[in-house]
Amino acid sequence: MAWFQLKNPDEVISPSLLFYKDRIENNIRSMISIAGDVDRLVPHVKTHKCGEVVKIQLQQGISKFKCATIAEAEMLADAGAKWILISYQLVGPNISRLFQLRAKYPDIIFSSLIDNEKSANDLNEASIAHDFTSTFFIDVNNGMNRSGSPTDGTILSLYRYVTSLPNIAFTGVHAYDGHIRNPEFSERKLATDEAYDKILPLLDLIKNDAAGEPMIIAGGSPSFTVHVLRPEVFLSPGTNVLWDWGYGDRFDGQPFQHAALILTRVVSKPTAGIVTIDLGHKAIAAENPVESRFKLLNLNGYTVLSQSEEHGVLEVGAEAWESIQIGDVLYALPYHICPSVALHDYASIIENGEVTGEWKITARTRRLTI
């Protein structure tokens, strides 16, 4: 029996998210083993958005976490995390929500990102209004061009400016290099090193400023095994907890197991050679071309022709079409697990091939209580 097959699939509706608990636990252990020191890990929770996974990480000694939303931060706090970086630059009402978080969880450290003077001023003014000193990281754009301060001379003036403000306290530097996805390690390392070198002038200024050693959080899952070679860097893998088809087939040197699938069923055989499953783009991430959204682990020789909201249409050979029955269970490995998880309210928990419970994907929503 294959690792992914359920002994009791009739207990699971379709389409439905499956979490394989032993594989999640193994992936967390592998993260710790690669890091060498559990205190270096600041894993991102955007992939699983689930308090039970956070509790497993806490049990294994991980104490610091990253997230992207206020809801994820609240989920982390409820699960028991005490140090949380919201790795996002907060704007509008999300700034006041940050202070509501702090009021609800006064014993937890919440930090956020800054990459420009206006955002620094906004956070400082809100901190003054709440009689609080907010901690922050400078977000650095070292090549991804999504967020972060440019690594030219302006980042040095930004550091000088933000450290002059009275009610915000500089904690460290955040440098995400998610654009680096070279499959071969030596090429990935070269690109990661070149990107990291761009932040060295800022680090030199900080060290010369007698402000102590800054906390440097760098990279994500693809560059995890590169940044581990820098003892001064804190590591921030995220997808590694669940792993997916997109990363699993791409990067060498990452010993992680696929730990999340979507269970789907055959719902129709509308014409010869065509099989329809209940796996539409409301159940699995659809940002990639249709042929790169999922891989069926227990069906060979198929082509994904199309997807709509609740249907996935496959073309199969004549022999396969004859043997496939309405109601047959198929197991889909998502190409991109993070947004796929966010489409489901719950995950069925699988242990030794059996469904043993379900975990709520708590932070898939944008708002919990705050």
N, C-alpha and C positions, 0 to 999 in steps of 0.2 A: 504493500500500500504506500503510495507516494506521500511525502511529508505533508502536503497541503490538503489531502482528501479527508473529508469528515466521515465519521462513522454514523453520525446522526444528522445528515443535511436537512432532513425534513423539519428540524427545529429552527431553521433559518429562513426568513423570507428573502425574496430576491427582488431587486438587487440589494446586496447587503455587504457592509464592510466587515472583514474578519481581521482580528489581531491574534497572532500566534505568540502567546505569552512567553514560552521558553525561548523563542528566537529574539524577542525584544530584550529579555534579560541577558541573553548571550551577547547581543549587540552592544548593550551598555557596558558589559564587562570588557568587550573588545575595545571600546572607546577609552576606557580607563587604562587598559593594558598599553595601548598605543601612546597615550599621554604620558605614561610613566608615573605621574603624580596626579591623583584625583583632584587636588586643589587647583590644577591648571585648567580644568574644564569649566567652560561657561556654555553649556549646550543650549541651542535655540529650541524653543518648544513649538514653533510654528508648524512643524510637520505633524505632530500628533494631537496637540491642543487638548490634552487629556490629563486630568489630575492623577489618575491611577498610575500613569507612566511616570509622572513627576515623583510620586511616592516611591516607586522602585528606584529611581535615580538617587533620591535622598537616602534610601536604605543602603545603597552602595557607596555612599560617602560624598556624592556631588552636592555642593552647597551653594553654587552660584549659577544663575540662569539668565538667558536672554529671551526676549519676546518682542513682538511687533505692535501689539495693541493693548489698550487698557484692559480689555476683557481677558486677554492672555495673562496679563500681570495679576489681575484679580484671581484668576484660576490658580496661578502659581502660589499666591499668598494663601489661598484657602487650602492648598495641598501641603503647606508647611515650609515653603521656601522663605528664606530670610534676606537674600540679596538678589535683587532683580534689576537688570538693565533693560529698559524699554528702548530697543535699538531703532529708534524712530525719532524724528524731529517733530515735536508736538506743536500743533497750531490750533487756533480757534478754541472751541469748548473743551478740546482734549487737554488743554493746559489746566483748566479748573478741575477736570476729572482727575488729573494727577494728584492734586491736593486733596481731593475727596478720598482717593486711595490712601494717602498718607494718614488722613484722619481716621480712617477705618482700621488701618494696620500700622499703628504708631511705632511698633518695634521692628519694622521691616525697612530695609534700605531700598529705595526706589531711585534710580537714576535715568536720565534720558540723554539724547544726542543734541548737539548744536553744531551747525556748520556756517553760521553767518551772524553778523552783529545784531540784526533786527530780532532774530529768534532769541539771542542772548538777552537782549533788552526786555523782550516780552516775558521770558522766564524769570528774569531778575525782578521786574516790576510785580509779577504775581507773587513771587517769594517775599518781597517786602510787604505786600498787602496781607500775606498770611503769617508774617513774622517768622519766617522759616528760611534756612539756607539750603538751597537745592543743589544736589550733586549732579554733575554732568560729565559727559565724554565729548571731546571734539571728534566729529565725524570727518574722515578724510576720504577724498575721492582719489584713489590711486589707480584709476583706469577704467572703472566700471561705468562712470558717467551717469549714475542714477541719483546719487546724493553725495554729500560730503563737500568739504572745502577743497578747492583746487590746491595742488601741491606746489604752486609757485610762491613767490614772496608774500602773497596776501595771507597765507595760512599762518605765517609768523606774526603778522600784525593782528590777525584774529586772536591768536593765543594771548598776545599782550593785552588786547582789549578785554577779552572775557575774564581774564584773571584780575582785572582792575575793578570789576563790578562787585558790590558789597554782599549781595545775598545769593550768589551762586558760587559753588566751589568746584574747581577743576579736579577730576579724579583720574582721567587718563585719555587714551586715544583709541578710537574705534576705526579699523580699516578692513572693510569687507571687499574681497576680491572674487566675487562670484562669476565674473566674466572669464576667469581662467579655468578652462576645462580640457586641457590637453590630455589625451588618454594615457600617453606614456609618461612615467614618473619623471624622467630626467628633463623632458620638455616642459612638463608642468612645473617642476622645480625652478627651471630657468625663468619662466614667465613670472612665477610667484616672487622670486628673488628680485627681479627687476621692478615689480610693482612695489614691493616692500621698501626698496631702496629710496623710493620717492618720499617716504615719510621721515627719513633719517635726519634731514635738516631741522624738522620740527622737534624730533626727539632730542637732538643736541641742544637746541634752545631751551627746552624744558629742563634738561639736566643742568645746564649752565645757570639756570634761573634759581638754583638752590631750592627748588620746590620739592625735592625728593624724586624718587623713581616713579615715573608715571605707570599706571596700569595699562598695558597694551593688549587689546583684544583684536585678534587678526584672523581673517579667513573664515571659511565655512567647511562644508563637507569635502569638496574636491581638493582643497589645499590643506586639509587637516594634517595629512602625513608629511607635508613640507614644513609647515610652521612648527610642528613638534620638534624640529631640529633647532629651533631658536629658544633657548631656555628662558629668555626674558618675556616670552609671549604667552598669553592666555589663549586657549583654543576654543573654537566655537562651532563644532559640528552640529548638524541638526537632522538632516535626512538619514544619517547613519542609524538612527534608532529603529527606523522601519525599513529603510533601503527601498529601491524601486528599480524598474527595468532601465530607466534612463541612466542612472548612475551605476547600477550593477554591471551593465555591459560595457561600461566606458573606462573606468579607472582601475589600473592595476595597483596592487599593494594595499587594497582595502578589504579586509577579511570579514565583511558584513553579510548577514543573511537576510533574504527577503522575509519580512515579518508581517506584511499586511497585503491582503488580496481583496478582490470584490467577487462575491459569489453571485453568479447569474444563471438563468435557466433558459432553455429553448422554449419559445412561446409560439412559434409558427414555422411552417415549411410552405411558404406561399406558392412556390413553383419549383420545378426541378432544378437542383443545384443551389438553391437559396435557402438559408436557414436564418431565422430571426431570433435574437436573444433580447432579454429585457435589460440590456445595458446601454442606455442612452447617455447623452452628455449631461443629464442631470444627476448621474451617478458616478461619473468618472471624468477627470479633467480633460477638457476638449481644446486646450490652447494650441496643441500640436496638430499636424496633418492627421487625417483619420487613420492612416496606417501606422501611426506612431502614438497611439493613445493607450493601447493595452496589448498584452500578449496572453493568449489562452494557454494555460499550462497542460491541459489534458485534451487538446485537440490539435491535430497536425494538418497541414495541407489546406489551410483556409486563407481567404483574402477578405479583409474588411472592406466592404463596398461603401457603406455609409452609416451615419449615425443621425438620429433625430432625438427629440427630448427623452423618449422612453424606449427607443428601439435601437438595436445594433444589427445591421444586415451583413451577413457573411455569405461568401461564395465558397462552396466546397465541391469536391469531386463526387462523381456519381455513386461510388461505393460508400463513401462517408455519408452522403445524403440519405441513402437507403437505411443505414444503420442508426442514424441519429433519430431519437424519439422526442416528441413533445414532452417537456418537463425535465429533460436531461439537465444535470447540474454541470456547469463549467466554472473554472476558476481563472479569474482575470488578474494578471499582474499589471498594475498601472505603470505607465511610463513616468508620470510625475505624481508621486504619492501625496505631496503636501496639499495641493488644491483638491485632490480626490477625497482625502479624509474630511476636508471642510464641507463636503456635500452631504455628509451623513450625521445624523443625530447621535447614533450609537454604533459601537463596534461589538460584534459578538466575539467573546474570548474563547480561544481554542487551546486546549491542553490535551496532549496525547490523543489527538484526533477527535476530541469530543467538545461540544459546546458546553462551557461551564458557567457562563454568565455573560453579562454585557457591561461595557464601560461607556459612560456618556462622553461625547466629544464636546466638552463644556464650552470651550472658547471658540467654537465655530461661529458663534454669534458675535456681533460687535459690542454688545452690552450685556453684562450680567446684572449687577445691582447698581452699578455706578455709571 
